[in-house]
Amino acid sequence: MGSRIAEGHPFPLGATWDGLGVNFALFSAHATKVELCLFDEKGETELERIELPEYTDEIWHGYLPDAHPGQVYGYRVHGPYEPEAGHRFNPNKLLIDPYAKQLVGRLKWSEALFGYTIGHPDGDLSFDERDSAPFVPKCKVLDPAFTWGEQTPIRVPWDSTILYETHLRGISMLHPAVPEHLRGTCAGLMNPELLRHIRSLGVSSIELLPIHAFVNDQHLLEKGMNNYWGYNSIGFFAPHPAYLASGKVSEFKEMVAHLHDAGLELILDVVYNHTAEGNERGPTLCMRGIDNASYYRLMPDDRRYYINDSGTGNTLDLSHPCVLQMVTDSLRYWATEMRVDGFRFDLATILGRYATGFEERHSFLVACRQDPVLSKVKLIAEPWDCGPGGYQVGGFPPGWAEWNDKFRDNVRAFWRGDEGELAELASRLTASGDLYNQRGRRPFSSVNFITAHDGFTLRDLVSYNHKHNEDNDEDNRDGTDNNISWNHGCEGPTDDPEIRELRLRQMRNMLATLLFAQGTPMLLAGDEFGRTQHGNNNAYCQDTELSWVNWDIDEEGRGLIEFTRRVIALRRAYPILRRGRFLVGHYNEELGVKDVTWLNPDGSEMGEENWHDPGSRCMGMLMDGRAQPTGIRRRGEQATLLLVLNAHHEDLEFLLPEVAEGQAWQCLLDSSQPQLRGTEPFEFGSLYDVAPRSLLLFELQTGGGKKA
């Protein structure tokens, strides 16, 4: 039956339709034979097996002249089953093509999925002969044709970027304007009313949790849960089937077109550090059965076992050229064919680790920097993992931005009222120059956040002292205990008006700190109106209303939305809040300007004793608009701003300083008076009554003023 197959080509990898037929190409350095398995359109019945006839440069390939888009297929790969040597070939297991652009069906957990016989005394050294095809998702040949129209790339500059992190499913599941049959899908995110809300905030870029095809863990399904977050990828080219209401990959492209039309970039959270196949006792679904010894990092002294720097059982080996090619091919596919604007890399330290440790000249990082496509999109690292030397905040090379957890922890601690936080806060407000001001890296390199999908929401951060993960059915052992949170007097919801008001003010304080700090801010979806997860700080398995964004917004929430819009509008209106150069505090004698000056409440400049006073919880940050905004030796003409942060539990008076070429200060924002919309100017030397736990922003005026 396979006589009609031709030799084909070893490139491109995957299944490629050329208008006449389909070329199939699969990398495996250690296989002895590869069979292409063809299925009916539902993927339920295997119709025939065809041996790929050619093997070129470790690529198995063949060409089917009568195959078309829509053809459903998978692979069976023959080779040695020698786990001690790292080989786990088992042709009884149907395998997903790593380059598959679309998957059909879902994984159904069965003992037949495992390459070894569960319960056998030899464990994973045994060999299982059951056919896994009925239980594995199948691949579908894709017709990539799509008419994009005349849209040009968004290309938001880094200094104008504000990230909005959300979940593709969770953002629309409860939105009243989204039809029920479209909720939780790409079509749901296209909804005009939903996009109108996101755009109205002033954010520039939506960052989606993983949308690559992923697997729901067996232990979660047995407990009636799902892997909601999706950090369990099995296909790096295929969107997760459940996210396509139409069942067509073109729906993802339509979503991108709608986002771009709304002026929004799309950033994808991608998981190239591991796969859903787990450790030596995991299922054989894809790469393990194709060429385990090439795809995964194995223990050098016993290749039966996997290096587990990801904490999920296995680690992809990006030092292997063909694995590196797969990852960079995947990134280019999403950046070009799907027109995605950037990527956030989960546990990115793994992607730059050799056997000797993290290396910024790792082949993957070098490949991204020199690639004509990838070097032009946004690249954001989560710069840590659980492997040796895994914490690499500030350690990524030029061209990369990084999640900055030091910003998160310091800002939380400061507003909680912890002692001794001022000195570090100055670094965090100035884009963490102690970490990033080197080798020409820019302030955008610091992706600042206070909350993210992993951890408390903003409301929970001010409402709970402790995590409450009982719904995860792990006896509240999961999730971090280091939340740096404060419930302000009552654990969880309360009707106490004083506590409610203080919590709201603290949320405003942290939102304003995030958006007035130098660097790239990231806002968690729903924080703009105080979304809660009822104290759950690890909702990875909660595909329920607990995790979904609840659009039933009360009066407090509507007020917080307006405050968020206002703060973002101020950030966009004043370039000095998002400078392309680091504020360093050095006096420029040529210009007679100091770009940033740190002030005590009495108006004096902070000295060493002030920075290290554990009881000091208030300071002013004076940003002089006359400082040069670029490397060209000229004075700037931006507005001069004064940011005041007071984490004291009591009010205090702050002396408004005298600044050359100015005559007065106008208050633009006071977090204790969110309805305040500008004031009469205050003369130099005025004492402004700063409320307890509040943040203020002043603009230098050139006109006359009055005493407070």
Sequence and secondary structure as in RCSB ss.txt:
>XXXX:A:sequence
MGSRIAEGHPFPLGATWDGLGVNFALFSAHATKVELCLFDEKGETELERIELPEYTDEIWHGYLPDAHPGQVYGY
RVHGPYEPEAGHRFNPNKLLIDPYAKQLVGRLKWSEALFGYTIGHPDGDLSFDERDSAPFVPKCKVLDPAFTWGE
QTPIRVPWDSTILYETHLRGISMLHPAVPEHLRGTCAGLMNPELLRHIRSLGVSSIELLPIHAFVNDQHLLEKGM
NNYWGYNSIGFFAPHPAYLASGKVSEFKEMVAHLHDAGLELILDVVYNHTAEGNERGPTLCMRGIDNASYYRLMP
DDRRYYINDSGTGNTLDLSHPCVLQMVTDSLRYWATEMRVDGFRFDLATILGRYATGFEERHSFLVACRQDPVLS
KVKLIAEPWDCGPGGYQVGGFPPGWAEWNDKFRDNVRAFWRGDEGELAELASRLTASGDLYNQRGRRPFSSVNFI
TAHDGFTLRDLVSYNHKHNEDNDEDNRDGTDNNISWNHGCEGPTDDPEIRELRLRQMRNMLATLLFAQGTPMLLA
GDEFGRTQHGNNNAYCQDTELSWVNWDIDEEGRGLIEFTRRVIALRRAYPILRRGRFLVGHYNEELGVKDVTWLN
PDGSEMGEENWHDPGSRCMGMLMDGRAQPTGIRRRGEQATLLLVLNAHHEDLEFLLPEVAEGQAWQCLLDSSQPQ
LRGTEPFEFGSLYDVAPRSLLLFELQTGGGKKA
>XXXX:A:secstr
 GGG B   S SSEEEE SS EEEEEE SS SEEEEEEE TTS SEEEEEE  EEETTEEEEEETT  TT EEEE
EEE  EEGGGTEE  TTS B  TT S EES     GGGSSS TT TTGGGS      GGGS EEE        TT
       GGG  EEEE TTTTTTT TTS GGGTTSHHHHT HHHHHHHHHHT  EEEES  EEE   HHHHHTT 
   S   EEEEEEE GGG TTS THHHHHHHHHHHHTT EEEEEE  S  TT STTS  SSHHHHHHHHHB B T
T TTSB  TTSSS  B TTSHHHHHHHHHHHHHHHHTS   EEEETTGGGGGEETTEE TT HHHHHHHH TTGG
GSEEEE    SSTT   TT S TT EEEEHHHHHHHHHHHHT TT HHHHHHHHBT HHHH STT  GGGEEE S
  SSS  HHHHTT SS   GGGSSTT SS S      TTSSS    HHHHHHHHHHHHHHHHHHHHSBSEEEEET
TGGGT   TT S GGG  STTTS      HHHHHHHHHHHHHHHHHHH GGGG SS     EETTTTEESEEEE 
TTS B  HHHHT TT  EEEEEE TTS SSSSSS      EEEEEE  SS EEEE    TT  EEEEEEETT TT
      EETT EEEE SSEEEEEEEESS  B  
